[in-house]
């Protein structure tokens, strides 16, 4: 698990690493350039024409070092353009400029936007770094606009020029619009926000050799949930265990028109390793459940108020449930059973914050998408503010909130934000949220805490989608559910092999 830090904290980490490792700043810059290049060469062919646009600070020094390293890797169609809009040159920039000239790489300086080439094949943007705290000059604004309009593909070094790590608004953004940004050492919280696509369509991050012990000691409210984190949380199934060991999940069925949602939820719970799954539905529907997934058990919805809820280790409520008066009454009754719960979809749409405060007296995970979240907690104009509201509400309600997004935000009971790193647009189909609800309810029933169940469920759900996206353009929810055991096996096997 990686803690996400500010630009100023990252600069201090640079200085600390150099001071305590006898590593010079120019050597650290070389490590960063090498790390960037390793990713770049996997995306861009040596036959492409590369233009490095550089400033004269350390970000520009990175760009010059990258140009040199790419030339050494066989990228012969490469040139460097330096923006002459800065008053000083950093020492590391000057050193890399001398190294660049020694290799006879094309280097020129421009003082006006008109001096820039009319068209670019691939641009490497290395003009400004992450600590931008001032407005752009007219020269840079106009130059960036020209690059944005005339570059076939743009890759930014650490952060798109004109973008600031610690600002979370993109109104009137006039910086570089990158296709890919390769960040150093840590992901940037900024790039997990949907609004950030105006600055970069995608991002990757890579270690540049900073002191991880120093970095991990920096306090933060934001964390990146990676595979190693989830592998550390997962429990391998042990000998002499049985179905009772792995819990019993109850899934509340939906309306006649939306039975598929509850079936997908139940199927996902089953394939996430829970010992038993019961689907609460109408007796007339039992045969269809048995045909769809014979491992599922059924209970009559007419018996909702006389069931023995103590035998269920988790209850999933909401997918396709409907929201009429009868169903609202059922929901309030279920909440009073004080079982660990996952609340999704219509369950969230029938609740208010007052009802949540009144009834959530047990481990609970709320899994809203953006519209459900705003209906429950108020409208928001930007995702950063939405996250802040989720932090406040998770603390007040003492629950876990899973705010769904491409990078889903999992907020724990003390308001810490854990960003899920898996998932992709191939998963953008109906039913995918039902699968997530089933995953989380399974891990909740298996004895994981509400927070750990949410972290594991989100990661495994997204990773299954990532694995399928390597083969499919679109991943239907039912196919993803069936892939979950393979994903779990790969995570546990990889953990065993690396320990």
C-alpha positions as CSV (number, residue, x, y, z in Angstrom):
1,X,0.0,0.0,0.0
2,X,1.5,3.3,-1.1
3,X,0.8,6.6,0.7
4,X,0.0,9.4,-1.6
5,X,1.9,12.6,-0.8
6,X,2.1,16.3,-1.9
7,X,4.6,17.8,-4.3
8,X,6.5,19.5,-1.5
9,X,6.8,16.2,0.4
10,X,8.1,14.5,-2.8
11,X,10.7,17.2,-3.1
12,X,11.8,16.6,0.5
13,X,12.0,12.9,-0.3
14,X,14.3,13.7,-3.2
15,X,16.6,15.7,-0.9
16,X,16.5,13.1,1.8
17,X,17.4,10.3,-0.6
18,X,20.3,12.2,-2.0
19,X,21.6,13.2,1.5
20,X,21.4,9.7,3.0
21,X,22.4,7.5,0.1
22,X,25.4,9.5,-1.2
23,X,23.4,9.8,-4.4
24,X,23.9,13.1,-6.3
25,X,20.9,14.9,-7.7
26,X,22.2,14.4,-11.2
27,X,22.4,10.6,-10.5
28,X,18.8,10.7,-9.2
29,X,17.7,12.5,-12.3
30,X,19.4,9.8,-14.4
31,X,17.5,7.1,-12.4
32,X,14.2,9.0,-13.1
33,X,15.0,9.3,-16.8
34,X,15.8,5.6,-17.0
35,X,12.6,4.7,-15.3
36,X,10.6,6.9,-17.6
37,X,12.3,5.5,-20.7
38,X,11.6,1.9,-19.7
39,X,7.9,2.6,-19.8
40,X,8.1,4.9,-22.9
41,X,9.8,2.3,-25.1
42,X,6.9,-0.1,-24.5
43,X,4.4,2.4,-25.9
44,X,6.3,4.2,-28.7
45,X,8.1,2.6,-31.6
46,X,11.7,3.7,-32.4
47,X,10.4,4.6,-35.9
48,X,8.3,7.5,-34.6
49,X,9.6,11.1,-34.7
50,X,10.1,12.3,-31.1
51,X,10.2,15.9,-30.0
52,X,11.2,16.6,-26.4
53,X,9.8,20.0,-25.3
54,X,11.8,21.1,-22.3
55,X,12.0,23.9,-19.7
56,X,15.2,24.9,-18.1
57,X,14.5,23.5,-14.6
58,X,14.8,20.0,-13.3
59,X,11.8,18.8,-15.2
60,X,13.6,20.0,-18.3
61,X,16.7,18.2,-17.2
62,X,14.7,15.0,-17.0
63,X,13.6,15.6,-20.6
64,X,17.1,16.1,-21.8
65,X,18.3,13.0,-20.1
66,X,15.3,11.0,-21.6
67,X,16.3,12.3,-25.1
68,X,19.8,11.0,-24.6
69,X,18.7,7.6,-23.3
70,X,16.2,7.2,-26.1
71,X,18.9,7.9,-28.7
72,X,21.1,5.3,-27.0
73,X,18.2,2.8,-27.4
74,X,17.9,3.4,-31.1
75,X,15.5,6.3,-31.3
76,X,17.3,8.2,-34.0
77,X,14.4,10.5,-35.0
78,X,14.7,12.7,-31.9
79,X,15.2,16.4,-31.3
80,X,15.0,18.7,-28.3
81,X,13.3,22.1,-28.2
82,X,13.9,24.3,-25.2
83,X,11.4,26.9,-24.2
84,X,13.2,30.2,-23.7
85,X,10.7,31.6,-21.2
86,X,12.6,31.1,-18.0
87,X,15.1,33.3,-16.1
88,X,17.4,30.5,-14.8
89,X,18.7,27.1,-15.6
90,X,19.1,24.4,-13.0
91,X,22.6,22.9,-12.5
92,X,21.3,19.4,-13.5
93,X,19.7,20.9,-16.6
94,X,23.1,22.3,-17.6
95,X,24.8,19.0,-17.1
96,X,22.3,17.1,-19.2
97,X,22.5,19.8,-21.9
98,X,26.3,19.2,-22.1
99,X,25.7,15.4,-22.3
100,X,23.1,15.9,-25.0
101,X,25.4,18.1,-27.2
102,X,28.1,15.5,-26.9
103,X,25.8,13.0,-28.6
104,X,25.0,15.6,-31.3
105,X,21.3,15.4,-30.7
106,X,19.4,18.2,-32.3
107,X,18.8,21.0,-29.8
108,X,17.2,24.4,-30.4
109,X,15.7,27.2,-28.3
110,X,12.4,29.0,-29.1
111,X,11.3,32.3,-27.8
112,X,7.9,32.6,-29.4
113,X,5.1,30.1,-30.2
114,X,5.6,30.8,-33.9
115,X,9.0,29.2,-33.8
116,X,7.6,25.9,-32.8
117,X,7.2,23.2,-35.6
118,X,3.8,23.2,-37.3
119,X,3.2,19.5,-36.5
120,X,4.5,16.9,-34.1
121,X,4.4,13.1,-34.3
122,X,5.2,12.3,-30.6
123,X,5.9,15.0,-28.0
124,X,7.6,14.3,-24.7
125,X,6.5,17.2,-22.4
126,X,9.2,18.2,-19.9
127,X,8.6,21.9,-19.5
128,X,7.2,22.3,-16.0
129,X,7.2,20.1,-12.9
130,X,4.7,19.2,-10.3
131,X,5.2,22.2,-8.0
132,X,3.6,24.8,-10.3
133,X,2.2,27.6,-8.1
134,X,1.8,30.4,-10.5
135,X,-0.3,31.3,-13.6
136,X,1.2,30.4,-17.0
137,X,2.7,33.2,-19.1
138,X,1.0,34.0,-22.4
139,X,4.1,32.5,-24.1
140,X,3.5,29.2,-22.4
141,X,-0.3,29.2,-22.8
142,X,0.0,29.8,-26.5
143,X,2.8,27.3,-26.9
144,X,0.9,24.6,-25.0
145,X,-2.3,25.3,-27.1
146,X,-0.2,24.9,-30.3
147,X,1.3,21.6,-29.0
148,X,-2.1,20.3,-28.0
149,X,-3.6,21.0,-31.4
150,X,-0.7,19.6,-33.4
151,X,0.7,16.6,-31.6
152,X,-0.4,13.1,-32.6
153,X,0.6,11.8,-29.2
154,X,1.9,13.5,-26.1
155,X,3.7,11.9,-23.1
156,X,4.3,14.0,-20.0
157,X,7.2,13.6,-17.6
158,X,5.7,13.2,-14.1
159,X,2.9,15.7,-14.7
160,X,1.5,17.6,-17.7
161,X,3.1,21.1,-17.8
162,X,0.7,23.6,-16.5
163,X,-0.9,21.1,-14.1
164,X,-0.3,21.3,-10.3
165,X,-0.3,18.1,-8.2
166,X,-2.0,19.8,-5.2
167,X,-4.8,21.6,-7.1
168,X,-7.9,19.6,-7.7
169,X,-9.8,21.8,-10.1
170,X,-9.5,22.0,-13.9
171,X,-11.6,25.0,-14.7
172,X,-10.0,27.1,-17.4
173,X,-7.2,24.5,-17.7
174,X,-4.7,25.7,-20.3
175,X,-1.8,23.4,-19.8
176,X,-0.5,20.4,-21.8
177,X,-3.2,17.8,-22.6
178,X,-1.3,14.5,-22.5
179,X,-2.3,11.1,-23.8
180,X,-0.1,9.5,-21.2
181,X,1.7,10.8,-18.1
182,X,4.5,8.7,-16.5
183,X,4.6,9.7,-12.8
184,X,7.6,9.3,-10.5
185,X,7.5,7.1,-7.4
186,X,3.9,7.5,-6.6
187,X,0.5,7.8,-8.4
188,X,-1.0,11.3,-8.1
189,X,-4.4,11.6,-6.4
190,X,-5.2,14.2,-9.0
191,X,-5.1,11.7,-11.8
192,X,-7.7,9.4,-10.2
193,X,-10.3,12.2,-10.5
194,X,-12.5,11.9,-13.7
195,X,-12.0,15.6,-14.4
196,X,-8.3,15.0,-14.8
197,X,-8.8,13.6,-18.3
198,X,-8.6,17.2,-19.5
199,X,-4.9,17.1,-18.5
200,X,-4.0,13.4,-19.1
201,X,-6.0,10.6,-20.6
202,X,-4.1,8.0,-18.7
203,X,-1.2,7.6,-16.3
204,X,1.4,5.1,-15.1
205,X,3.9,5.4,-12.3
206,X,7.3,4.0,-11.7
207,X,9.9,3.9,-9.0
208,X,12.9,6.2,-9.4
209,X,14.8,4.9,-6.4
210,X,13.6,7.3,-3.6
211,X,14.0,6.1,0.0
212,X,10.8,4.1,0.6
213,X,11.2,4.0,4.4
214,X,11.3,7.8,4.4
215,X,8.3,8.0,2.1
216,X,6.2,5.5,4.0
217,X,6.7,7.4,7.2
218,X,5.0,10.5,5.8
219,X,1.4,10.8,7.2
220,X,-1.4,11.1,4.7
221,X,-5.1,10.5,4.4
222,X,-4.8,8.9,0.9
223,X,-3.5,5.5,-0.1
224,X,-3.0,3.5,-3.3
225,X,-4.2,-0.1,-2.9
226,X,-1.9,-2.4,-4.9
227,X,-1.7,-6.1,-5.4
228,X,0.8,-6.6,-2.6
229,X,-1.6,-5.0,-0.1
230,X,-4.5,-7.3,-1.1
231,X,-2.3,-10.4,-1.1
232,X,-1.3,-9.6,2.5
233,X,-5.0,-9.5,3.5
234,X,-6.2,-12.6,1.7
235,X,-6.5,-15.9,3.7
236,X,-5.6,-19.1,1.9
237,X,-8.1,-21.9,2.4
238,X,-6.9,-24.5,4.9
239,X,-7.1,-28.2,5.2
240,X,-10.1,-29.6,7.2
241,X,-12.2,-26.6,6.6
242,X,-15.8,-26.9,5.3
243,X,-18.6,-24.8,3.8
244,X,-19.5,-23.6,7.3
245,X,-16.0,-22.2,7.7
246,X,-16.5,-19.7,4.9
247,X,-19.7,-18.1,6.0
248,X,-23.3,-17.8,4.7
249,X,-24.4,-14.8,2.6
250,X,-28.0,-13.8,2.2
251,X,-28.9,-11.9,-1.0
252,X,-32.2,-10.0,-1.1
253,X,-33.9,-10.5,-4.5
254,X,-35.3,-7.8,-6.6
255,X,-38.5,-7.1,-8.5
256,X,-39.8,-9.4,-11.2
257,X,-38.3,-7.2,-13.9
258,X,-34.9,-7.0,-12.2
259,X,-34.2,-10.5,-10.9
260,X,-31.0,-10.6,-12.9
261,X,-29.4,-8.1,-10.6
262,X,-29.9,-10.3,-7.5
263,X,-28.9,-13.4,-9.4
264,X,-25.6,-11.7,-10.5
265,X,-25.0,-10.6,-6.9
266,X,-25.6,-14.1,-5.6
267,X,-23.4,-15.7,-8.3
268,X,-20.5,-13.3,-7.5
269,X,-20.8,-14.1,-3.8
270,X,-20.6,-17.8,-4.7
271,X,-17.6,-17.4,-7.0
272,X,-15.8,-15.2,-4.4
273,X,-15.5,-18.2,-2.1
274,X,-18.3,-17.8,0.5
275,X,-19.4,-21.2,1.9
276,X,-23.2,-20.8,1.3
277,X,-25.4,-18.4,-0.5
278,X,-29.1,-18.0,0.0
279,X,-31.2,-15.9,-2.4
280,X,-34.4,-14.6,-0.8
281,X,-37.0,-14.6,-3.6
282,X,-40.6,-15.6,-4.5
283,X,-41.2,-19.3,-4.3
284,X,-42.4,-19.3,-7.9
285,X,-38.9,-18.2,-8.9
286,X,-37.0,-21.1,-7.2
287,X,-36.8,-23.4,-10.3
288,X,-35.2,-20.6,-12.3
289,X,-32.6,-20.0,-9.6
290,X,-31.8,-23.7,-9.6
291,X,-31.4,-23.8,-13.4
292,X,-29.3,-20.6,-13.4
293,X,-26.9,-21.6,-10.6
294,X,-27.7,-24.9,-8.8
295,X,-25.3,-24.2,-5.9
296,X,-27.5,-21.3,-4.8
297,X,-30.1,-22.0,-2.0
298,X,-33.4,-20.2,-1.8
299,X,-35.6,-18.8,0.8
300,X,-39.2,-17.6,0.4
301,X,-39.6,-13.8,0.4
302,X,-42.9,-14.2,2.2
303,X,-40.8,-15.4,5.2
304,X,-38.6,-12.3,5.3
305,X,-39.8,-11.3,8.8
306,X,-39.5,-14.8,10.3
307,X,-36.1,-15.9,9.1
308,X,-33.4,-16.7,11.5
309,X,-30.9,-14.0,10.6
310,X,-28.3,-15.1,13.1
311,X,-27.2,-17.8,10.6
312,X,-26.2,-15.3,8.0
313,X,-22.8,-13.7,8.3
314,X,-23.6,-11.0,5.7
315,X,-26.7,-9.6,4.0
316,X,-26.6,-7.9,0.6
317,X,-29.5,-5.5,-0.1
318,X,-30.4,-3.4,-3.0
319,X,-29.5,-4.7,-6.5
320,X,-32.8,-4.6,-8.4
321,X,-34.8,-4.4,-5.2
322,X,-37.2,-1.7,-6.2
323,X,-38.2,1.2,-4.1
324,X,-41.9,1.1,-3.3
325,X,-43.5,1.4,0.2
326,X,-43.4,-2.4,0.8
327,X,-39.8,-2.7,-0.1
328,X,-38.8,0.3,2.0
329,X,-40.6,-1.4,5.0
330,X,-38.6,-4.6,4.2
331,X,-35.3,-2.6,4.1
332,X,-35.9,-1.0,7.5
333,X,-36.8,-4.4,9.0
334,X,-33.5,-5.9,7.5
335,X,-31.4,-3.0,8.9
336,X,-32.8,-3.8,12.4
337,X,-31.4,-7.3,12.2
338,X,-28.0,-5.9,13.0
339,X,-26.1,-8.2,10.6
340,X,-23.0,-7.1,8.6
341,X,-24.4,-5.6,5.4
342,X,-23.6,-4.4,2.0
343,X,-26.1,-1.7,0.8
344,X,-26.3,-0.9,-2.9
345,X,-28.5,0.5,-5.6
346,X,-32.2,0.8,-4.5
347,X,-31.3,0.2,-0.8
348,X,-29.3,3.5,-1.0
349,X,-32.1,5.2,-3.0
350,X,-34.6,4.4,-0.3
351,X,-32.5,5.7,2.6
352,X,-31.7,9.2,3.9
353,X,-28.7,10.2,6.1
354,X,-31.1,10.4,9.1
355,X,-32.2,6.8,8.5
356,X,-28.6,5.7,8.1
357,X,-27.7,7.4,11.4
358,X,-30.6,5.7,13.1
359,X,-30.3,2.2,11.7
360,X,-26.6,1.5,10.9
361,X,-25.5,0.0,14.2
362,X,-23.5,-2.9,12.7
363,X,-20.7,-3.3,10.2
364,X,-21.9,-1.9,6.9
365,X,-20.5,-1.1,3.5
366,X,-22.3,1.4,1.3
367,X,-21.5,1.1,-2.5
368,X,-22.9,4.1,-4.3
369,X,-22.1,5.3,-7.8
370,X,-22.0,9.0,-8.3
371,X,-25.8,9.6,-8.7
372,X,-26.7,7.5,-5.7
373,X,-24.0,9.2,-3.7
374,X,-25.2,12.7,-4.6
375,X,-28.9,11.8,-4.0
376,X,-27.9,10.6,-0.5
377,X,-25.4,13.2,0.5
378,X,-26.1,16.2,-1.7
379,X,-25.0,17.4,-5.1
380,X,-21.4,18.1,-5.9
381,X,-19.7,20.0,-8.7
382,X,-16.4,18.1,-8.5
383,X,-15.1,14.7,-7.5
384,X,-12.5,16.0,-5.0
385,X,-15.3,17.7,-3.0
386,X,-17.4,14.5,-3.3
387,X,-14.5,12.5,-1.7
388,X,-14.3,15.0,1.2
389,X,-18.0,14.5,1.8
390,X,-17.6,10.8,1.8
391,X,-14.8,11.1,4.4
392,X,-17.1,13.1,6.7
393,X,-20.0,10.7,6.3
394,X,-18.0,7.6,6.8
395,X,-16.8,9.0,10.1
396,X,-20.2,10.2,11.2
397,X,-22.0,6.9,10.2
398,X,-19.1,4.7,11.3
399,X,-19.4,2.7,8.1
400,X,-17.3,2.0,5.0
401,X,-18.2,3.9,1.8
402,X,-17.2,2.5,-1.6
403,X,-17.5,5.5,-3.9
404,X,-17.5,3.8,-7.4
405,X,-15.4,5.3,-10.1
406,X,-12.8,4.0,-12.6
407,X,-10.5,4.4,-9.6
408,X,-12.9,3.5,-6.8
409,X,-12.5,5.3,-3.5
410,X,-12.9,3.1,-0.4
411,X,-13.3,5.3,2.7
412,X,-12.9,3.7,6.1
413,X,-14.6,4.6,9.4
414,X,-11.9,7.2,10.3
415,X,-12.1,9.0,7.0
416,X,-9.0,7.5,5.3
417,X,-9.2,7.1,1.6
418,X,-7.9,4.0,-0.2
419,X,-7.9,4.1,-4.0
420,X,-8.5,0.9,-5.8
421,X,-5.9,0.4,-8.6
422,X,-7.8,-2.2,-10.7
423,X,-10.6,-1.9,-13.3
424,X,-11.0,-0.7,-16.8
425,X,-13.6,0.7,-19.3
426,X,-14.3,-2.8,-20.7
427,X,-16.3,-3.3,-17.5
428,X,-18.7,-0.4,-18.2
429,X,-21.8,-2.5,-18.6
430,X,-25.0,-3.1,-16.6
431,X,-24.7,-5.6,-13.8
432,X,-21.0,-4.8,-12.9
433,X,-22.0,-3.1,-9.7
434,X,-24.1,-6.1,-8.7
435,X,-21.0,-8.3,-9.1
436,X,-19.1,-5.9,-6.8
437,X,-21.8,-6.1,-4.2
438,X,-21.6,-9.9,-4.3
439,X,-17.8,-9.9,-4.0
440,X,-17.9,-7.6,-0.9
441,X,-20.7,-9.5,0.7
442,X,-18.8,-12.8,0.2
443,X,-15.7,-11.5,1.9
444,X,-17.8,-10.0,4.7
445,X,-19.4,-13.4,5.3
446,X,-16.1,-15.1,5.3
447,X,-15.1,-13.1,8.4
448,X,-13.2,-10.2,7.0
449,X,-13.8,-6.7,8.5
450,X,-16.1,-4.4,6.6
451,X,-13.1,-2.4,5.4
452,X,-11.0,-5.3,4.4
453,X,-13.9,-6.9,2.6
454,X,-14.4,-3.7,0.6
455,X,-10.7,-3.4,-0.2
456,X,-10.4,-7.1,-1.3
457,X,-13.7,-7.1,-3.1
458,X,-12.9,-4.0,-5.1
459,X,-9.4,-5.1,-6.1
460,X,-10.4,-8.7,-7.0
461,X,-13.4,-7.5,-9.0
462,X,-11.3,-5.0,-10.9
463,X,-8.4,-7.4,-11.5
464,X,-10.7,-10.0,-12.9
465,X,-12.0,-7.3,-15.3
466,X,-8.4,-6.4,-16.2
467,X,-7.5,-10.0,-16.9
468,X,-10.6,-10.4,-19.1
469,X,-9.9,-7.1,-20.9
470,X,-6.7,-8.6,-22.3
471,X,-9.0,-10.9,-24.4
472,X,-12.3,-9.1,-24.7
473,X,-13.3,-5.6,-25.8
474,X,-16.3,-5.8,-23.5
475,X,-16.7,-7.9,-20.3
476,X,-20.3,-8.9,-19.4
477,X,-20.9,-9.1,-15.7
478,X,-21.8,-12.8,-15.7
479,X,-18.5,-13.7,-17.4
480,X,-16.6,-11.7,-14.9
481,X,-18.3,-13.5,-12.0
482,X,-17.1,-16.8,-13.4
483,X,-13.6,-15.5,-13.7
484,X,-13.3,-14.5,-10.0
485,X,-12.0,-17.9,-8.7
486,X,-9.2,-17.7,-11.3
487,X,-8.2,-14.2,-10.1
488,X,-8.2,-15.3,-6.5
489,X,-6.1,-18.3,-7.3
490,X,-3.5,-16.2,-9.2
491,X,-3.3,-13.8,-6.3
492,X,-2.8,-16.5,-3.7
493,X,-0.4,-18.5,-5.9
494,X,1.7,-15.4,-6.7
495,X,1.9,-14.6,-3.0
496,X,3.2,-18.1,-2.2
497,X,5.8,-18.0,-4.9
498,X,7.1,-14.6,-3.9
499,X,7.3,-15.3,-0.1
